[in-house]
Amino acid sequence: MKTELKTTNYNLEQLQKAYQADQQVKYMSLEAELELLLQQIKTAKK
């Protein structure tokens, strides 16, 4: 039973790490996209 709980806990931790990494990649992608759009707006205004 204890081993089962440890395995479940470990699996949940791994899922959480993967989810957090995925969210970080999505955030960085959106950040880059916003930066690009901002540059395009600045260029269009000139």
Contacts in CASP RR format, 6 or more apart in sequence:
PFRMAT RR
TARGET T0000
AUTHOR 0000-0000-0000
METHOD contacts of the structure
MODEL  1
MKTELKTTNYNLEQLQKAYQADQQVKYMSLEAELELLLQQIKTAKK
END
